[in-house]
C-alpha cells in the first residue's frame, strides 16, 4: 500500500489580515515557493504576502483533501478564524516546524 501525503493548509500575511487556502502534496516545498513568490502580483498569495503557515490538515487521499479545501473556502471568514484558533489560537507561524 502506498503512503500518500496531502495537506490542506492556510497561510496568512505578516500582519495576519489575508487568508490563503490551498491543497498540496508537499507542504514544505509549497511554503518555500510562497516565500520565494512574495510580492509577485500575479498570484493571490504573492500579492498579499501569504507565506506564513497558520493551519494545516493531513490527508492520505487526494479526493478527501480537495473536498476539504473546497469546503473551507466556502466558509465565512469567522468560521475560518475559528478553525485556525481551534489548533493555533495565537496564529503562531508554523513554517519552521514544517521545514525541519
C-alpha positions as CSV (number, residue, x, y, z in Angstrom):
1,X,0.0,0.0,0.0
2,X,1.3,3.4,-1.0
3,X,1.6,6.1,1.7
4,X,0.4,9.3,0.2
5,X,0.5,12.7,1.9
6,X,-1.7,15.6,1.0
7,X,-2.3,18.8,3.0
8,X,-5.0,21.4,3.1
9,X,-3.3,24.5,4.5
10,X,-3.9,28.1,5.4
11,X,-1.3,30.8,5.1
12,X,-1.6,34.5,6.1
13,X,0.4,37.6,5.6
14,X,2.8,39.1,8.2
15,X,0.0,41.3,9.7
16,X,-2.5,38.4,9.7
17,X,-5.2,40.1,7.6
18,X,-5.3,37.9,4.5
19,X,-6.0,34.2,4.3
20,X,-4.9,31.8,1.5
21,X,-6.3,28.2,1.4
22,X,-4.8,25.5,-0.8
23,X,-4.0,21.8,-1.1
24,X,-0.6,20.3,-1.8
25,X,1.3,17.0,-1.7
26,X,4.5,18.7,-0.4
27,X,3.8,21.3,2.3
28,X,7.5,22.2,2.9
29,X,8.1,22.8,-0.8
30,X,4.9,24.9,-1.2
31,X,5.8,27.1,1.8
32,X,9.2,27.7,0.2
33,X,7.5,28.6,-3.1
34,X,5.2,31.0,-1.3
35,X,8.1,32.7,0.4
36,X,10.0,33.0,-2.8
37,X,6.9,34.3,-4.5
38,X,6.1,37.1,-2.0
39,X,5.4,40.4,-3.7
40,X,4.5,38.7,-7.0
41,X,1.3,40.5,-8.0
42,X,0.3,37.8,-10.5
43,X,-0.8,35.4,-7.6
44,X,-3.1,36.0,-4.6
45,X,-0.6,34.5,-2.2
46,X,2.3,36.6,-3.7
47,X,0.3,39.8,-4.0
48,X,-0.8,39.7,-0.3
49,X,2.4,38.1,1.1
50,X,0.5,35.0,2.3
51,X,3.6,32.9,3.1
52,X,3.1,32.3,6.9
53,X,1.6,28.9,7.7
54,X,-1.0,29.1,10.5
55,X,-3.1,25.9,9.9
56,X,-2.9,22.6,8.1
57,X,-4.6,19.2,7.9
58,X,-3.1,15.9,6.7
59,X,-4.8,13.5,4.3
60,X,-3.8,10.3,2.6
61,X,-6.5,10.6,-0.1
62,X,-6.3,13.4,-2.6
63,X,-10.1,13.5,-3.2
64,X,-10.7,14.0,0.6
65,X,-8.1,16.8,0.6
66,X,-9.7,18.5,-2.3
67,X,-13.2,18.2,-0.8
68,X,-12.0,19.7,2.5
69,X,-10.2,22.6,0.7
70,X,-13.4,23.4,-1.2
71,X,-15.5,23.1,2.0
72,X,-13.2,25.5,3.9
73,X,-13.0,28.0,1.1
74,X,-16.8,28.4,1.1
75,X,-16.9,29.2,4.8
76,X,-17.3,32.7,6.3
77,X,-14.1,34.4,7.5
78,X,-15.3,34.0,11.1
79,X,-15.7,30.2,10.7
80,X,-12.2,30.0,9.1
81,X,-10.8,32.1,12.0
82,X,-12.5,29.7,14.5
83,X,-11.0,26.7,12.7
84,X,-7.5,28.2,12.9
85,X,-8.0,29.1,16.6
86,X,-9.0,25.5,17.4
87,X,-5.4,24.4,17.0
88,X,-3.4,27.6,16.8
89,X,-5.2,30.2,19.0
90,X,-2.3,32.8,18.7
91,X,-1.8,32.3,14.9
92,X,1.8,31.4,15.6
93,X,3.6,30.9,12.3
94,X,4.3,27.2,11.8
95,X,6.7,27.4,8.8
96,X,9.8,26.4,10.8
97,X,8.1,23.3,12.2
98,X,7.3,22.0,8.7
99,X,10.7,22.7,7.2
100,X,12.6,20.9,10.0
